[in-house]
Amino acid sequence: MRMRKCPRCESYSLRDTCPKCREKTIIPKPPKFSLEDRWGKYRRMLKRELKKKMGTK
């Protein structure tokens, strides 16, 4: 069994459908690691902006 994630409510479950919203769940896969990450700069910028909006450090 694998941990699955609901794309709608973003809760985790082991089921094929989300117990909360009955949406089909997916298996979240991490992105491939690369030392030459072309988009890393933008991901970090977005993460900083989201933290500022949420008011956390």
Stockholm file with secondary structure:
# STOCKHOLM 1.0

chainA/1-57         MRMRKCPRCESYSLRDTCPKCREKTIIPKPPKFSLEDRWGKYRRMLKRELKKKMGTK
#=GR chainA/1-57 SS CCCEECTTTCCEESSSBCTTTCCBCBCCCCCCCCTTCSSHHHHHHHHHHHHHHHTCC
#=GC SS_cons        CCCEECTTTCCEESSSBCTTTCCBCBCCCCCCCCTTCSSHHHHHHHHHHHHHHHTCC
//
